[in-house]
Amino acid sequence: MSIESLEELARAPSPAFRCIGAGRESRRTFYARLRHTLRPPATRDDIGRAQEALGLAGSDIVAFCRRHDGFVLYQDALSETAGIEMLPIGQWPEATTEMRAWLEMLCAGDDPDHLGTGVAFATAPRSANFFVMPVEGPAAGKVFYAQHDDWYDAPFAEDFQAFLARVVRDPVKLLGDDLGSYARYSDASRRRSGYRKCTTLTRT
């Protein structure tokens, strides 16, 4: 059902956020037009690489990638800003290497959830934070949001299906409270960036 909910979100005819401006514009609201991108299916070779990287823990991710090799959600129609991206399989190794490097510095060997064994498969764009699925240990198959400035104290989702459900369910809470407000959206009437303090997601 979560995949279907994601695909339904992507089909929304004219999605938008109602946002509050930044600085001197803080009393002004505007609508930021959005778009969502679901990538085409992964290649057979990439599916094989995903299976090898994730093992049994990632069967749901692999099944998803047979339909969509990642996605970009809550994209600003006027800029490169986006809310969340599931990376294509070909980008997982680079993201995983980056995640493991700073994880090692941050945790100094204290890694009870075995994130160091995991695969970084998604990100909040421009944050250098990653969604990680451990493939070993008691947390294998769960999804964690590994970030630099506010370390996690619980899984982001109990499995990949729950991850999909959460990124679709409440985008305002997702981009603000959950991911750290990295996205900034544009005011089309003034051609300037606005503070992404979104109050609603509308279909206009």
C-alpha positions in Angstrom: 0.0 0.0 0.0 2.9 2.4 0.7 4.2 2.2 -2.9 0.7 3.0 -4.1 0.4 6.0 -1.8 3.8 7.3 -3.1 2.6 6.9 -6.7 -0.6 8.6 -5.9 1.3 11.5 -4.4 3.4 11.8 -7.6 0.3 11.9 -9.7 -1.2 14.9 -7.8 -2.0 17.5 -10.5 -0.7 20.7 -8.9 0.8 20.2 -5.5 2.0 23.2 -3.5 3.2 24.3 -0.1 1.8 27.3 1.6 4.9 28.9 3.1 5.9 31.8 5.3 8.5 34.3 4.1 11.9 34.8 5.6 13.3 37.9 7.4 11.5 41.1 6.5 9.0 39.0 4.6 8.1 36.9 7.6 4.5 38.0 7.7 3.9 37.3 4.1 2.7 33.9 2.9 3.1 32.5 -0.6 2.5 29.3 -2.5 5.5 27.3 -3.6 4.7 25.0 -6.6 6.1 21.5 -6.3 6.8 18.5 -8.4 7.6 14.9 -7.6 9.8 12.5 -9.6 9.7 8.7 -9.6 12.6 7.3 -11.5 12.2 4.4 -14.0 12.9 0.8 -13.0 16.5 -0.1 -12.0 18.5 -2.2 -14.5 19.0 -5.9 -13.9 22.7 -5.3 -13.0 21.8 -2.6 -10.5 19.2 -4.9 -8.9 21.9 -7.5 -8.5 24.1 -4.9 -6.8 21.3 -3.9 -4.5 20.7 -7.5 -3.5 24.3 -8.1 -2.8 24.6 -4.9 -0.7 21.5 -5.4 1.4 21.1 -9.1 1.6 17.8 -10.4 3.1 17.3 -7.2 5.1 16.6 -5.2 1.9 14.1 -7.4 0.1 11.4 -4.6 0.1 13.9 -2.0 -1.2 14.9 -4.3 -4.0 11.3 -4.9 -4.9 10.6 -1.2 -5.0 13.6 -0.6 -7.2 12.2 -3.0 -9.7 9.5 -0.3 -10.2 11.4 2.9 -9.4 15.1 3.3 -9.0 14.6 6.0 -6.4 12.6 9.2 -6.3 12.7 12.9 -5.5 9.8 14.4 -3.5 8.7 17.9 -2.7 10.9 19.5 -5.3 10.6 23.3 -5.8 9.4 24.0 -9.3 11.7 27.1 -9.5 14.9 25.8 -8.0 17.0 22.8 -7.2 15.5 22.5 -3.7 13.9 19.2 -2.8 12.6 17.7 0.4 13.8 14.1 0.3 15.5 11.9 -2.3 15.8 8.1 -2.5 19.1 7.7 -4.4 19.4 5.5 -7.5 21.3 2.3 -6.7 24.3 3.5 -8.6 24.8 6.3 -6.0 24.5 4.0 -3.0 28.2 3.1 -2.7 29.4 6.7 -2.7 26.7 7.8 -0.2 27.5 4.8 2.0 31.2 5.5 2.0 30.6 9.1 3.0 28.1 8.1 5.7 30.5 5.5 7.2 33.4 7.9 7.3 31.7 10.5 9.4 29.9 7.8 11.4 33.3 6.4 12.5 34.5 9.8 13.6 31.2 10.6 15.4 30.6 7.4 17.2 34.2 6.3 17.9 33.3 2.6 17.6 30.0 2.9 19.6 27.5 1.7 17.1 24.9 -0.5 18.8 22.5 -0.5 15.8 25.3 -1.5 13.4 24.8 1.4 11.1 28.4 0.9 10.0 27.3 -2.3 8.3 24.4 -0.4 6.6 23.7 1.0 3.2 22.9 4.7 2.7 20.0 4.8 0.2 18.3 8.1 0.7 19.0 11.7 1.8 17.6 15.1 2.7 19.2 17.0 -0.2 22.0 19.5 0.7 22.1 18.2 4.3 24.8 15.4 4.0 22.5 13.4 6.2 21.5 9.9 5.1 18.8 7.3 5.6 20.6 4.1 6.4 19.5 0.4 6.6 21.7 -1.8 8.7 22.2 -5.3 7.2 23.6 -6.9 10.4 22.6 -7.1 14.0 19.2 -6.8 15.8 18.3 -3.6 13.8 18.8 -5.1 10.4 16.1 -4.0 8.0 15.1 -0.9 10.0 15.7 2.6 8.6 17.6 5.2 10.6 18.1 8.9 9.8 21.8 9.4 10.5 22.5 13.1 10.9 25.4 15.2 12.1 23.8 17.7 14.4 21.1 15.8 16.3 22.0 12.1 16.6 19.1 9.7 16.4 17.6 7.9 19.4 15.2 5.6 17.6 14.7 4.2 14.1 13.1 6.5 11.6 11.0 3.5 10.5 10.7 -0.1 11.4 11.1 -1.2 7.8 11.2 0.1 4.2 7.4 0.1 3.8 7.0 2.2 7.0 9.7 4.5 5.6 7.6 5.1 2.5 4.5 5.6 4.5 6.2 8.2 6.7 7.7 10.3 3.9 4.3 10.6 2.2 2.0 10.9 5.3 2.8 14.4 6.6 5.3 16.3 4.5 5.2 19.5 6.6 6.3 17.6 9.7 8.7 15.5 7.7 10.6 18.4 6.2 10.5 20.5 9.3 10.6 18.5 12.5 11.9 15.2 11.2 14.6 16.2 8.7 15.7 19.5 10.0 14.3 22.2 7.7 17.0 22.0 5.0 14.7 22.8 2.1 13.9 26.4 1.1 11.2 27.2 -1.4 10.8 30.0 -3.9 8.2 32.7 -4.1 7.1 32.8 -7.7 5.7 36.3 -7.5 9.0 37.8 -6.3 11.5 35.3 -7.6 13.3 35.0 -4.3 13.8 32.2 -1.8 11.4 31.8 1.0 11.8 30.1 4.4 10.4 26.7 4.2 8.0 27.0 7.1 5.2 25.2 5.4 1.8 25.1 6.9 -0.1 23.0 4.4 0.4 20.8 1.3 -2.3 21.7 -1.1 -3.5 20.6 -4.5 -4.5 23.7 -6.4 
